[in-house]
């Protein structure tokens, strides 16, 4: 199992290095004027972060890179329960290290901007404030914790639908080793369509590991209140299980038999 755990650390590191990297790129706008960067930039960046990570380590660990996926596969796909906690710990460690990578790449800009929250979702993130000085998202108000919680459940359920469909050869079947693209494009769809209220964590490790790192390097208020625990951590675990259950309720029984 050691090789699988190393792969989960490495895969989640890649996910956050590229995913939080695009967030920092947008938030700090280092190359172009701010209007050149937008929500599409973030969602596309995260989609390809997933694709690269899954291609790199999928053959070793299955590239869960997400505790919600690990838990859902244990509930409905026979993934060994003894591996669940080790996988989750490895994913959080990888996410923490990925945030460190982003810090090293964007250190000058982050320090100049006062160490803004490019690490995790929720209050204080670039989804709620534009660090380049425009009114941006600050002019449209904010969503409640309850709404963000619901958005994370739906978003993670959709993620699991994409994950399960991409590996289901009884369904349409993904040929030519293109499964990672299906998963990545599912993340893109979630970000574009459902990501507004919460910033679409859909992955407890993706949020918690960088949040811990951000707090250590001086980003303020990352653990204020209960938001950090509920929409980005608890809701994806629920949504992942719900996604696996609903796929097996509404799709699996009606597929052609082998």
matplotlib code that plots the C-alpha trace (Angstrom):
import matplotlib.pyplot as plt

x = [0.0, 3.0, 3.2, -0.5, -0.2, 2.8, 0.8, -2.1, 0.3, 1.9, -1.4, -3.0, 0.2, -0.2, -3.9, -3.3, -0.1, -2.0, -5.4, -4.5, -1.9, -4.6, -6.4, -3.2, -2.7, -6.2, -6.2, -2.8, -3.1, 0.6, 0.8, -2.3, -4.9, -7.5, -10.3, -8.2, -8.7, -12.1, -14.1, -13.5, -9.8, -10.2, -12.5, -10.4, -7.3, -8.8, -10.2, -6.7, -5.2, -7.5, -6.6, -2.9, -3.0, -5.2, -3.0, 0.2, -0.8, -4.0, -2.2, -0.8, -3.5, -6.5, -6.0, -8.7, -7.0, -10.2, -11.5, -15.1, -14.2, -12.4, -15.3, -17.9, -15.9, -15.6, -19.4, -20.5, -17.5, -15.7, -12.7, -11.1, -12.2, -8.7, -7.3, -9.8, -8.2, -4.6, -5.7, -7.5, -4.4, -2.2, -4.5, -4.5, -0.7, -0.4, -2.8, -0.7, 2.5, 0.8, -0.1, 3.6, 4.4, 2.0, 3.5, 7.0, 5.9, 3.8, 5.6, 6.4, 2.8, 1.3, 3.5, 2.8, -1.0, -0.9, -1.1, -4.6, -6.6, -5.8, -5.7, -9.3, -12.9, -15.4, -15.2, -12.1, -11.3, -10.8, -14.3, -15.5, -12.9, -10.9, -7.4, -6.7, -8.9, -12.2, -15.6, -15.8, -17.6, -17.8, -20.7, -23.0, -23.3, -22.7, -24.4, -25.4, -23.6, -26.7, -26.8, -23.0, -23.5, -26.2, -24.1, -21.2, -23.5, -24.8, -21.4, -19.7, -22.6, -22.1, -18.4, -19.1, -21.4, -18.6, -16.1, -18.3, -19.5, -15.9, -15.0, -18.2, -17.6, -21.3, -22.2, -20.9, -17.4, -14.4, -11.9, -8.3, -7.5, -9.5, -11.2, -9.2, -10.6, -14.1, -13.3, -11.6, -14.5, -16.9, -15.0, -15.2, -18.9, -19.4, -17.3, -19.1, -22.6, -22.6, -19.5, -20.8, -22.2, -19.3, -16.3, -16.8, -14.4, -16.0, -12.9, -12.2, -8.4, -8.3, -9.7, -8.4, -4.7, -4.2, -6.3, -3.9, -0.9, -2.5, -3.0, 0.6, 1.9, -0.3, -3.6, -6.1, -9.5, -9.2, -10.6, -13.1, -16.5, -17.7, -17.7, -14.4, -15.7, -19.2, -19.5, -15.9, -15.3, -18.5, -20.8, -18.5, -18.4, -22.1, -22.4, -19.9, -21.9, -25.1, -23.6, -22.5, -25.9, -27.9, -25.8, -26.6, -30.3, -30.9, -28.3, -26.6, -29.8, -30.8, -27.5, -27.1, -25.9, -22.5]
y = [0.0, 2.4, 2.9, 3.7, 6.2, 7.9, 8.1, 9.8, 12.3, 13.0, 13.2, 15.5, 17.6, 18.0, 18.8, 21.7, 22.9, 23.5, 24.2, 26.7, 27.9, 29.1, 30.8, 32.7, 33.6, 35.0, 36.7, 38.4, 39.0, 39.1, 39.3, 41.0, 43.5, 41.9, 41.7, 39.2, 36.7, 35.5, 32.6, 30.6, 30.8, 29.2, 26.5, 25.5, 25.5, 23.2, 20.9, 20.3, 20.1, 17.0, 15.6, 15.8, 14.4, 11.4, 10.6, 10.8, 8.5, 6.7, 3.5, 3.2, 4.2, 4.8, 8.6, 9.2, 12.4, 13.2, 11.8, 12.1, 9.7, 7.3, 7.2, 6.7, 3.9, 2.2, 2.5, 1.3, -0.1, -2.4, -0.3, -1.7, 0.1, -0.4, 1.9, 4.7, 6.6, 6.2, 7.4, 10.4, 11.4, 11.0, 13.3, 16.0, 15.8, 16.1, 19.1, 20.8, 20.3, 21.5, 24.7, 25.0, 24.7, 27.5, 29.7, 29.2, 30.1, 33.1, 34.3, 37.8, 38.5, 36.9, 38.9, 42.2, 41.5, 40.8, 37.0, 36.8, 33.6, 31.8, 28.5, 27.4, 28.2, 30.3, 33.7, 35.6, 33.7, 35.3, 34.2, 36.9, 39.6, 40.8, 41.7, 43.8, 46.5, 46.3, 45.9, 42.4, 39.8, 42.2, 43.9, 40.9, 39.9, 36.5, 33.1, 31.6, 28.7, 26.5, 27.3, 26.7, 23.3, 22.3, 23.4, 21.2, 18.2, 18.6, 19.4, 16.4, 14.1, 15.2, 14.6, 11.0, 10.5, 11.4, 9.3, 6.2, 6.6, 7.1, 3.7, 1.8, -0.3, -1.4, 2.2, 4.0, 3.1, 5.5, 4.2, 5.1, 5.8, 9.0, 8.5, 11.3, 13.8, 12.8, 13.4, 16.7, 17.9, 16.9, 19.1, 21.9, 21.4, 21.6, 24.7, 26.5, 25.5, 24.9, 26.6, 30.0, 29.7, 27.9, 28.0, 24.2, 22.5, 19.1, 17.7, 17.9, 17.4, 20.1, 22.6, 21.5, 20.9, 24.3, 26.0, 24.7, 25.8, 29.3, 29.8, 28.9, 31.5, 34.3, 34.3, 35.5, 34.1, 30.8, 28.9, 31.5, 30.1, 26.7, 27.4, 25.6, 22.4, 22.3, 23.1, 22.3, 19.2, 17.6, 18.3, 16.6, 13.4, 13.4, 14.3, 11.7, 8.9, 10.3, 10.4, 6.8, 5.7, 7.6, 6.3, 2.8, 3.6, 5.4, 4.0, 0.7, -1.4, -0.4, -1.0, -3.9, -7.1, -8.5]
z = [0.0, 0.5, -3.3, -3.5, -0.6, -2.2, -5.5, -3.6, -2.0, -5.4, -7.3, -4.8, -4.8, -8.6, -8.3, -5.8, -7.4, -10.7, -9.2, -6.5, -9.0, -11.4, -8.5, -7.5, -11.2, -11.4, -8.0, -8.5, -12.3, -12.8, -16.5, -17.9, -16.7, -14.4, -17.0, -19.0, -16.2, -15.1, -13.7, -16.9, -16.4, -12.9, -14.0, -17.0, -14.9, -12.2, -14.9, -16.4, -12.9, -12.4, -15.8, -15.3, -11.7, -12.8, -15.7, -13.6, -10.7, -11.9, -12.7, -9.2, -6.8, -9.0, -8.5, -6.0, -4.9, -3.0, 0.3, -1.1, -4.0, -1.6, 0.7, -2.1, -3.6, -0.3, 0.2, -3.3, -5.2, -2.7, -2.1, 1.1, 4.2, 5.7, 3.1, 3.5, 6.3, 5.0, 1.6, 3.1, 5.2, 2.1, 0.2, 2.8, 3.0, -0.8, -0.8, 1.9, -0.1, -3.3, -1.5, -0.5, -4.2, -5.1, -2.3, -3.7, -7.2, -6.3, -3.2, -4.4, -5.5, -2.4, 0.0, -1.9, -1.8, 2.0, 1.7, 0.4, 0.5, -2.8, -0.8, -0.1, -0.7, 1.3, 3.0, 2.2, -0.9, -4.3, -5.1, -2.7, -3.3, -6.3, -5.2, -8.2, -6.8, -8.8, -7.2, -8.7, -6.7, -3.7, -5.5, -5.8, -2.1, -0.7, -0.3, 3.1, 4.7, 4.1, 0.4, 0.1, 1.8, -0.6, -3.6, -2.4, -2.0, -5.6, -7.0, -5.5, -6.5, -10.1, -9.8, -8.7, -11.6, -13.9, -12.1, -12.1, -15.6, -16.9, -15.5, -16.3, -19.4, -19.3, -20.0, -23.1, -22.2, -22.4, -25.0, -25.8, -22.1, -22.1, -18.7, -17.0, -19.5, -18.6, -15.0, -15.7, -17.9, -15.1, -12.8, -15.4, -15.7, -11.9, -11.7, -14.5, -13.5, -9.7, -8.4, -7.6, -4.0, -2.5, -4.9, -5.5, -3.1, -3.9, -2.2, 1.5, 1.1, -1.6, 0.8, 4.2, 3.3, 1.7, 4.4, 7.0, 5.0, 4.4, 8.1, 8.8, 6.3, 7.6, 5.7, 8.2, 9.3, 7.5, 10.5, 11.7, 12.4, 11.2, 7.5, 6.9, 8.4, 6.8, 3.0, 1.9, 4.1, 5.4, 2.4, -0.2, 1.8, 1.9, -1.8, -2.8, -1.2, -2.6, -6.1, -5.9, -4.6, -7.2, -10.0, -8.9, -8.4, -11.7, -14.1, -13.1, -13.1, -16.6, -18.4, -20.8, -19.2, -20.1]

ax = plt.figure().add_subplot(projection="3d")
ax.plot(x, y, z, "-o")
ax.set_aspect("equal")
plt.show()
